[in-house]
Amino acid sequence: MKKIALLVAILLLGFSAGAQDTYHFAQRDTLALHLDIYEATPGSETTFQGKEKPLILFIIGGGFVRIEKGDYVFDWFDILNENGYTVVSIDYRQGMKGYKMKRSLSGLLKASDQFLLSQQMAVEDLFSAVNFLIENREELGVNPDNIVLAGSSAGAITALAAENQIVNGLAEGLPEGFNFRGVMSFAGGIISTSGAPSYRQKPCPTLLLHGTADGAVAYKHYGYFGRGIWGSDYLVKKLRKVEADYCIYRYPDRTHDVAAYMIAAWPLEKEFLEKSVILEARRVIDATIDDSSLPSWGNITTDDIY
């Protein structure tokens, strides 16, 4: 029980650290949305083989319930900064906040509508943050044409849904032709109420990490009647059809704790960023990682969150 309580705290409280700079990027009714910028460490190497390293735009997890600034990924941000990567962490609206899920079939079907709304609200706020970076690129000292989107849990859902909307021509509010340089998903998927998601065009390089026993964000698919969430295992089948560049790392019998593997998986992220994103190498990797030394905080399911 203590391990489960710790994981719930990690995922619901979100992740943040002492930001170097904070900016107000959007107003949603009475809710002010902010982004924090953590600049690359002075003196760190901000290029790789002569090419500029991307900005990492991170979307915090939290089940679309709440975001509270904690310290969990401070060390991960430090790793990124020390390796020459600037990080931007954003706020977004929490569409499941206060929602009471009923476990009947009709209740679950209604909940799927609320989950879809929550995903779309988060995507809209993400796009607003991207536009803020574009409009203030000189003042902020960032290159919005060189962004890798990263997300954990609900943040990973938001990241994958955003890229899917871009390549399917459904992204509203972004400049024409805009796309991310890459996506890194820690235990993510795509929510839909109109059938399984697909890709009309080849998306940007995608890194997916997922536990095969994830009880919070489905590894394969969870839902009814064309509604639900389609996870990493399903998405790579669609990525393969459009000949996308992707790396998926499957963790046997691991649960939603993979959502907190940002530090544990840093060598995989580093390789992805350098080879798939910066050097634009053609890479398709489908690997299983069965490592008992990796951290585990116990299982967590939607019942623990809602």
C-alpha positions as CSV (number, residue, x, y, z in Angstrom):
1,M,0.0,0.0,0.0
2,K,2.8,2.4,0.8
3,K,4.3,1.8,-2.7
4,I,1.0,2.5,-4.4
5,A,0.5,5.6,-2.3
6,L,3.9,6.9,-3.4
7,L,3.2,6.3,-7.0
8,V,-0.2,8.0,-6.8
9,A,1.5,11.0,-5.2
10,I,4.2,11.1,-7.9
11,L,1.6,10.9,-10.8
12,L,-1.0,13.2,-9.3
13,L,1.2,15.8,-7.9
14,G,3.0,16.2,-11.1
15,F,6.6,17.2,-11.6
16,S,8.5,20.5,-11.4
17,A,11.5,22.1,-9.9
18,G,12.7,25.6,-9.2
19,A,12.2,27.2,-12.6
20,Q,14.7,29.7,-13.9
21,D,12.0,31.8,-15.6
22,T,8.2,31.7,-15.6
23,Y,5.9,33.2,-18.2
24,H,2.1,33.6,-18.5
25,F,1.3,32.2,-21.9
26,A,-2.6,31.9,-21.9
27,Q,-5.7,32.8,-20.0
28,R,-8.6,30.4,-19.8
29,D,-11.5,32.2,-18.1
30,T,-10.1,32.7,-14.6
31,L,-7.3,30.2,-15.0
32,A,-3.9,31.6,-15.8
33,L,-1.5,29.2,-17.6
34,H,2.2,29.5,-17.2
35,L,5.3,27.9,-18.6
36,D,8.7,27.5,-16.9
37,I,12.0,27.6,-18.8
38,Y,15.0,25.7,-17.5
39,E,18.0,26.8,-19.7
40,A,20.8,24.6,-20.7
41,T,23.7,24.7,-18.2
42,P,26.2,27.4,-19.1
43,G,29.2,25.8,-20.7
44,S,27.3,22.6,-21.6
45,E,27.5,21.3,-25.2
46,T,24.4,22.6,-27.0
47,T,25.2,21.0,-30.3
48,F,25.8,17.5,-31.5
49,Q,28.0,16.9,-34.5
50,G,27.6,20.5,-35.4
51,K,23.8,20.5,-35.2
52,E,21.7,22.4,-32.6
53,K,20.2,20.3,-29.9
54,P,16.4,20.6,-29.7
55,L,14.4,22.3,-26.9
56,I,12.5,19.7,-24.8
57,L,8.9,20.8,-24.2
58,F,7.6,18.7,-21.3
59,I,4.0,18.0,-20.3
60,I,3.5,17.0,-16.7
61,G,1.4,14.0,-15.8
62,G,-1.5,14.0,-13.3
63,G,-4.4,12.0,-14.7
64,F,-6.0,15.3,-16.0
65,V,-6.9,15.8,-12.4
66,R,-4.4,18.3,-11.0
67,I,-0.9,19.8,-11.3
68,E,1.0,20.7,-8.2
69,K,4.6,21.8,-8.5
70,G,6.8,19.1,-6.8
71,D,10.4,18.2,-7.2
72,Y,10.3,14.8,-8.8
73,V,11.8,15.5,-12.2
74,F,14.3,18.1,-11.0
75,D,17.1,15.6,-11.4
76,W,15.9,14.7,-14.9
77,F,15.8,18.4,-15.9
78,D,19.3,18.7,-14.5
79,I,20.4,15.8,-16.6
80,L,18.9,17.4,-19.7
81,N,20.3,20.9,-18.9
82,E,23.8,19.5,-18.2
83,N,23.7,17.8,-21.5
84,G,22.9,21.0,-23.4
85,Y,19.1,20.8,-23.6
86,T,16.8,23.6,-22.6
87,V,13.6,22.4,-21.1
88,V,10.2,24.1,-21.1
89,S,7.5,22.7,-18.8
90,I,3.9,23.9,-19.3
91,D,0.6,24.2,-17.4
92,Y,-2.7,22.9,-18.9
93,R,-6.3,22.6,-17.9
94,Q,-7.3,19.6,-15.9
95,G,-10.5,18.3,-17.5
96,M,-11.1,15.4,-15.1
97,K,-10.8,17.5,-12.0
98,G,-13.8,16.7,-9.7
99,Y,-15.2,14.2,-12.1
100,K,-16.8,11.2,-10.4
101,M,-16.6,8.1,-12.6
102,K,-19.5,5.6,-12.4
103,R,-18.4,2.0,-13.0
104,S,-21.6,1.0,-14.9
105,L,-21.3,0.6,-18.7
106,S,-23.3,3.9,-19.3
107,G,-21.0,5.6,-16.8
108,L,-17.9,4.4,-18.5
109,L,-19.2,5.5,-21.9
110,K,-20.0,9.0,-20.5
111,A,-16.5,9.1,-18.9
112,S,-14.9,8.4,-22.3
113,D,-16.5,11.7,-23.5
114,Q,-15.0,13.5,-20.5
115,F,-11.6,11.9,-21.1
116,L,-11.7,13.0,-24.8
117,L,-12.6,16.6,-23.7
118,S,-9.8,16.6,-21.2
119,Q,-7.3,15.4,-23.8
120,Q,-8.4,18.1,-26.3
121,M,-8.3,20.9,-23.7
122,A,-4.7,19.9,-22.9
123,V,-3.8,19.8,-26.6
124,E,-5.3,23.2,-27.1
125,D,-3.2,24.6,-24.2
126,L,-0.1,22.9,-25.6
127,F,-0.7,24.6,-28.9
128,S,-1.1,27.9,-27.1
129,A,2.2,27.4,-25.4
130,V,3.9,26.6,-28.7
131,N,2.5,29.8,-30.2
132,F,3.8,31.8,-27.3
133,L,7.3,30.4,-27.9
134,I,7.0,31.2,-31.6
135,E,5.8,34.8,-31.0
136,N,8.4,35.4,-28.3
137,R,11.3,33.4,-29.7
138,E,13.8,36.3,-29.6
139,E,13.0,37.4,-26.1
140,L,13.0,33.9,-24.8
141,G,16.1,32.8,-26.7
142,V,14.5,29.6,-28.0
143,N,14.1,28.0,-31.4
144,P,10.5,26.9,-31.8
145,D,11.4,25.2,-35.1
146,N,13.4,22.7,-33.1
147,I,11.2,21.2,-30.4
148,V,10.9,17.7,-29.1
149,L,7.7,17.1,-27.2
150,A,7.9,14.9,-24.1
151,G,5.1,13.8,-21.8
152,S,4.4,11.4,-18.9
153,S,1.1,9.7,-18.3
154,A,-1.6,12.3,-19.1
155,G,1.2,14.4,-20.5
156,A,2.2,11.6,-22.8
157,I,-1.4,11.2,-23.9
158,T,-1.5,14.9,-24.7
159,A,1.8,14.7,-26.7
160,L,0.8,11.7,-28.8
161,A,-2.7,13.2,-29.5
162,A,-1.2,16.5,-30.5
163,E,1.2,14.9,-33.0
164,N,-1.6,12.7,-34.3
165,Q,-3.8,15.8,-34.9
166,I,-1.0,17.6,-36.7
167,V,-0.3,14.9,-39.2
168,N,-4.0,14.3,-39.7
169,G,-4.6,18.0,-40.6
170,L,-6.7,18.5,-37.5
171,A,-4.5,20.8,-35.5
172,E,-6.1,24.2,-35.1
173,G,-4.2,27.3,-34.1
174,L,-0.7,26.3,-35.2
175,P,1.2,27.9,-38.1
176,E,0.8,26.1,-41.3
177,G,3.4,23.4,-41.8
178,F,4.5,23.4,-38.1
179,N,5.5,20.1,-36.6
180,F,7.7,18.9,-33.7
181,R,11.1,17.3,-34.3
182,G,10.2,14.4,-32.2
183,V,7.9,13.0,-29.5
184,M,8.9,11.1,-26.3
185,S,6.1,9.3,-24.6
186,F,6.3,7.7,-21.1
187,A,3.3,5.5,-20.7
188,G,1.0,7.2,-23.1
189,G,-1.7,6.6,-25.6
190,I,-4.4,8.3,-27.6
191,I,-8.0,8.8,-26.4
192,S,-10.8,8.5,-29.0
193,T,-14.6,8.1,-29.1
194,S,-14.8,7.6,-32.9
195,G,-12.8,4.4,-33.3
196,A,-9.1,3.6,-33.3
197,P,-6.6,6.4,-34.2
198,S,-4.5,6.3,-37.3
199,Y,-2.0,8.4,-39.1
200,R,-2.7,10.0,-42.6
201,Q,0.9,11.0,-42.9
202,K,4.3,10.0,-41.5
203,P,4.7,11.7,-38.0
204,C,7.9,12.9,-36.5
205,P,10.2,10.4,-34.9
206,T,8.6,8.9,-31.8
207,L,10.0,7.2,-28.7
208,L,7.5,5.1,-26.7
209,L,8.1,3.5,-23.3
210,H,5.3,1.4,-21.7
211,G,4.8,-1.3,-19.1
212,T,2.9,-4.3,-20.5
213,A,0.8,-4.5,-17.3
214,D,-0.1,-0.8,-17.1
215,G,-3.5,-0.5,-15.4
216,A,-3.9,3.3,-15.8
217,V,-3.0,3.9,-19.4
218,A,-3.7,0.9,-21.5
219,Y,-0.6,-0.8,-23.1
220,K,-2.8,-2.1,-25.9
221,H,-6.4,-0.9,-25.8
222,Y,-9.1,-0.3,-23.3
223,G,-12.7,0.7,-24.1
224,Y,-16.0,-0.2,-25.7
225,F,-17.8,0.5,-28.9
226,G,-15.0,2.4,-30.6
227,R,-14.4,4.5,-27.5
228,G,-11.4,4.3,-25.1
229,I,-7.6,4.7,-25.2
230,W,-5.2,3.1,-27.6
231,G,-1.8,2.6,-26.1
232,S,1.8,2.2,-27.3
233,D,1.5,-1.4,-28.5
234,Y,-1.4,-0.5,-30.8
235,L,0.1,2.8,-32.0
236,V,3.4,1.2,-33.3
237,K,1.3,-0.9,-35.6
238,K,-0.1,2.2,-37.2
239,L,3.3,3.9,-37.2
240,R,4.7,0.9,-39.1
241,K,2.1,1.3,-41.8
242,V,3.2,4.9,-42.6
243,E,6.9,3.9,-42.4
244,A,7.5,6.2,-39.5
245,D,10.7,6.3,-37.4
246,Y,9.9,5.0,-34.0
247,C,11.6,3.3,-31.0
248,I,9.4,1.4,-28.6
249,Y,10.7,-0.1,-25.4
250,R,8.4,-2.6,-23.8
251,Y,8.7,-3.4,-20.1
252,P,7.2,-6.9,-19.3
253,D,4.9,-7.0,-16.3
254,R,5.7,-3.4,-15.4
255,T,2.7,-1.2,-14.5
256,H,2.2,2.6,-14.7
257,D,5.5,3.2,-12.9
258,V,7.1,3.4,-16.4
259,A,5.5,6.9,-16.5
260,A,8.2,7.9,-14.1
261,Y,11.1,6.4,-15.9
262,M,12.6,9.6,-17.3
263,I,15.8,9.2,-15.4
264,A,16.0,5.4,-15.6
265,A,15.6,5.6,-19.4
266,W,18.0,8.5,-20.0
267,P,20.4,6.5,-22.1
268,L,17.6,5.5,-24.4
269,E,16.4,9.1,-24.6
270,K,19.9,10.4,-25.3
271,E,20.3,7.9,-28.2
272,F,16.9,8.9,-29.6
273,L,17.6,12.6,-29.4
274,E,21.0,12.3,-31.0
275,K,20.3,9.8,-33.7
276,S,16.6,10.0,-34.5
277,V,16.1,13.7,-34.0
278,I,19.4,15.6,-34.5
279,L,21.0,13.4,-37.1
280,E,17.6,12.4,-38.6
281,A,18.8,8.8,-39.0
282,R,16.2,6.2,-40.1
283,R,15.6,4.1,-37.0
284,V,13.0,1.5,-36.2
285,I,13.5,-0.2,-32.8
286,D,11.2,-2.6,-31.1
287,A,12.8,-3.9,-27.9
288,T,11.8,-5.6,-24.7
289,I,13.6,-4.5,-21.5
290,D,13.3,-7.0,-18.6
291,D,15.5,-5.5,-15.9
292,S,14.7,-6.3,-12.3
293,S,16.9,-3.4,-11.1
294,L,14.5,-0.8,-12.4
295,P,12.4,1.0,-9.8
296,S,8.9,0.0,-9.1
297,W,6.3,1.7,-7.0
298,G,3.5,-0.8,-7.3
299,N,0.5,-0.9,-9.5
300,I,-1.9,2.0,-10.1
301,T,-5.2,1.9,-11.9
302,T,-7.9,4.3,-12.9
303,D,-9.8,3.3,-9.7
304,D,-6.9,4.8,-7.7
305,I,-7.2,8.1,-9.5
306,Y,-10.9,8.8,-10.1
